[in-house]
């Protein structure tokens, strides 16, 4: 796994050495960031279920101003810390270890980009989105990038955001969401 573009282009990232973490494939990551384009520049980013920090670190490389990483597992937060330090982004990051739901309940400042990549087929997508909406954690023009299994049906009536785009990559679907008008 590597950083695809920006100030840290081609730099390799350490990964969590287990089978529980499913890193976003480079081709999926590249497509996501091509869709986001310049929206990344100066963005406040949150990377939930962050794993190795792949998406948040790519955002920083492409000009995001700050990134918050949240993961429950100590192995993941340790790897994110190592990756952040090796890329010299440690002053632009906050790494929070804990249950995503508990962490989100304590947050109040909005983010411009929120990456969500929960474990597949565990039905965590809607509860996370509801909590983000309840705490107003998406900025007015912000975008949520939700990775989920293509078999996961997101009931549009239960999602507190508007789905503006969806793309399928193998077993992965990426849904782009924004605030409802």
Secondary structure as UniProt FT lines:
FT   TURN            7..10
FT   HELIX           26..36
FT   HELIX           37..40
FT   TURN            41..42
FT   STRAND          44..48
FT   TURN            51..52
FT   HELIX           54..61
FT   TURN            62..63
FT   STRAND          66..71
FT   HELIX           74..86
FT   TURN            87..88
FT   HELIX           90..92
FT   STRAND          93..97
FT   HELIX           100..106
FT   STRAND          111..116
FT   TURN            120..121
FT   HELIX           125..134
FT   TURN            135..136
FT   STRAND          138..149
FT   TURN            150..151
FT   TURN            156..158
FT   STRAND          162..169
FT   TURN            170..171
FT   STRAND          172..178
//
